[in-house]
Amino acid sequence: MMMFWKNIKLNICSDAARHVATNCPLSIIHCPLLIIIFLVFLSSCMKDDLAPITQFNTSHDGVLIPCEGNFMYGNASLSYYDKNAKTVENQVFYRANGIPIGDVLQSVTIIDSLAYLVVNNSGKIYVVNKNTFQYVNKITELVSPRYIRFITPSKAYVSDMYSKNIYVVNPQTCMVDNAINIDEGSGNFYRHSSEQMIVYDTLVFVNSWSYDDKVLVINTKTDELVSKIEVLKQPHRMVIDRNGKIWVLCDGGYAGSDYSGVPGLVKIDAKTQTVERTFEFTIGDFPSEITINGTGDTIYYCNNHIYRFAVDSEDITGDVFFENPGGRLYYGLGVDPVNSEVYVADAIDYMQSGVVYRLNAAGEQIDKFTVGIIPNGFCFK
């Protein structure tokens, strides 16, 4: 509501200034009263357009939580959770810099002292200090970025929803150096998009999620697409375990759409780039998230409830780790790599502030706190 009234006031200010400038019959320097009116309006606009700056210093362990916000609303935000104090700070990017993040905060990646905030519909990546959240730099010239994956200190890949390219960027200069063409050039759907990325040896595995059924393989030495692995429809999320096996969670597409099928899990051997097993769920299920613990031996995934299974188990259905009692919309999932605590984000209704549940390794609730609109993941520092 605050932003709504601010926008109205800014529009009024702009209209008033335009009226003063265009309707004065004399040169503006001969209209002292109008000059005063203009300056009053300008001062009012400037004050309302600036946000207070908060000095953060979160050098201890914590969790960064990207909150997408609503598409085309520009209300994405970043929350920070202090694990030890059990306190949450919301809107930390806005409060630290005085400007909003933009439209749809898709993901956050931390490398050394920096956090990379990938803002999907704004086509940019903000680089901020991971402890103060203050602006350092930004990467632009992107179409619809989703995730960033570091290959070397001077080379990273940025996946993209619509461009049919994976961008090669230099994190040190924050410039786009190259683009890897992944356009299949055939089919009735928009192939290929690119989503999450997993590094294995000199290869990067990329799930092509939207209206697609492929995991793409990129050679990081040549920056070329070298292979494609067919999986179930719409591979949504991926993790790699301690055995070098990639687990691809496929949502099967939306029921009733032009592109739908059976959802499930596909297990790929990263070394041979071959599918080892395919586990199909029930048609009508819509599995949404998958993550793995720090030792790479236990996988958690969301299919209405949160399930857990050991990577060496023959039964991937696993146990119900955290139930959905009904009415919750689990949208983000993360595991603390140090103590295996699990974080589950509830988007509620996609409109109001979301809720995060913090669980111990036994699935017991430790904490519950409110964050921004549509929390979609967790980045541990």
Secondary structure, 3 states (H helix, E strand, C coil): CHHHHHHHHHHHHHHHHHHHHHHCCCCHHHCHHHHHHHHHHHHHHHHHHCCCCCCCCCCCCEEEEEECCCCCCCCCEEEEEECCCCEEECCHHHHHHCCCCCCCEEEEEEECCEEEEEECCCCEEEEEECCCCCEEEEECCCCCEEEEEEEECCEEEEEECCCCEEEEEECCCCEEEEEEECCCCCCCCCCCCCCCEEEECCEEEEEECCCCCEEEEEECCCCEEEEEEECCCCEEEEEECCCCEEEEEECCCCCCCCCCCCCEEEEEECCCCEEEEEEECCCCCCCCEEEECCCCCEEEEECCCEEEEECCCCCCCCEEEECCCCCCCEEEEEECCCCCCEEEEECCCCCCEEEEEEECCCCCEEEEEEEEECECCCEEC
